[in-house]
Amino acid sequence: MASEFNKQFFFIPSERKQIHSVIHSSCVRLAKSLLGKRPDNKHALIPITAMGYIAILGESRILFANLKDEIDMNGQHGLLVSLAWQPHIAEHEDLSIQHIPMNLTYYGHPANLKNLQQQLTGEFYKALMLIDKKYEGMPLPSTDIELIDLSEQFSLPSGKA
């Protein structure tokens, strides 16, 4: 097991806005396939190099953190999550349909969130394809991460999130 020193921390601030949207089913299928390649049922990290973001794949949601949004919190250094996708898989077990409804949760300021979402839609899928090709026939590397929900502790100053 990784030590606290090797663990990657991701901080989830208070929700700023939530909207309903759709996600292409091919993206959901590929994300689920990559989750199946984890040897330890932990989250999978997907670098989105073209945008300077990292995606944290979980069973029920995908979190996105900007690599520039580093913070220190109670002696723990990590990244601030700015966006989450929560596809409604249970409503659409048939992943052959074209689009699947999802909730988008924004944790940052709403100014450029629409542009961020549009760019992530394409770049995230490209990043998934690169990881899928790189680890074809192999398990994804294990990463020890911890998600810390800041909304339960306090709200961040409005200039940071």
N, C-alpha and C positions, 0 to 999 in steps of 0.2 A: 504494500500500500504506500502511496506517495506521502511524503511528509507535508506539514503545513507550508514549508518553504517551497515545495514543488507545486502546490495546489494553485489553481488559477481562480481568482475571485471575480464574480460579476455582480454588480449592484443594480437592483431594480428599484427605480424611484417611484414616487406616487404617479398614478395614471393621470395624464393631462386630458386625453380625448380618446374615445373609442368609436369606431365606425364599422359598418358592415361592408364587405367587399367580396370579391371572388378570387380564387387562385386556380391556375390551370392544373388540371388533374395530373399531367405528366410530371409536374414539379412535385406534387404530393407523392406520387408513386415512387419517384427516384429518391426522395427523402426517406420514405418508409423502407425502401430497399437498403439504403445506407445504414439506417438504424438497425436493420437486421444483421449487419456485418460487425456489430460491436461484440467483443468477446465477453463483456462484463455488464451489459445493460446500463451503462452509464451514458451521459450525454455525448454527442458527437460534435466536434468543432469543425466548422467549414470556413476556411478563409475566403473572403471575397476581395481579392487583391486589387481588382480594378477600382474599387471604391474605398479601400482602407477600412473595411468592416470585417467583422467575424460573426458567423451565425452559430448559435448554440441549438442543436437539434435535440428535442425531447420527444417523449411519446405523444404529448397532446398539444405542444406549441413549439414555435421557432422564435427564438429571441435574436435580436441584432444589436451589436455594440460597435460603436465607432472606435477604432484603435487609437484615436487621438483623445478620447474622453477618459483619461486615466484619473483616478482619484485614490486618495488614502483615507481609510475609514477605520478608526480604532486600531491602528497599526497594521491593517491589511490593505495591500495595494491591489487594485483591480480596475476593471473597465465598467463604465456606466452603460446600461442597456438603454437604447433609445426607442426601440420599436419591437412589437411582438405580433406574430401571426398565430391565430388559433383556428385552423381549419375544422369545419364541422364534418368530420369523417363519419361519425355515427349516423348522421342524416343521409349520407350518400356512400353506402358500403360499396357500390359499384363505381370503382375508380376509372371506368372506361368513359364516363361522361366527360364533356369538355371542361366544365368549370365547377368548382366546389365552393360553396359559400364559406366565408371565414370572418372572424372578428379581427380588426386591426386595432391594436392598442398603442397609442403614442405616449411616450414618456417625456419627450422633449418639447420644444416650443413649436406650435403649429405653423410657423411661417413657411418653411420649405418642406413640410411633411409630404405633400402630394408629389413633389419632384423626387424626394427620397424614395417613396413607395414605388413610383414608376421605374426608377433606375434599379432598385433592388429586385423587382420582379424579373428582369432579364438577367442581371449579373449573378443573382443567387442561383438561378438554374444553370448558368454556365459553370459556376463554381462547383455545383453538385456533379455535373458531368465530368469535370476534371478529376475530382476526388474519386468518382466511380471508376474512371479509367485507370487512375494511378494505383488503386487498391483492388483491381479486378482479380477475383479468386483468392483474396487475402482478407483477413479481418482488419477493421480500422484500428489505428493505434489507440490505446487507452489514454484518456486524459482525466485527471482528477480535478474536478471543478466544484465550486460551491456558489450557489445562487443565494444572495442575501437580499431579502425584501426590505427596502428602506421605508416603505410606506407604513410598516408596522412600528418603525422606530421614530421617524420624524420626516419632515419634508425638506428637500434640498432648497437652497436659495434659488429664486427664479432665474438667475443668470447662468446656472451651471447645468441644468438638465437639458 
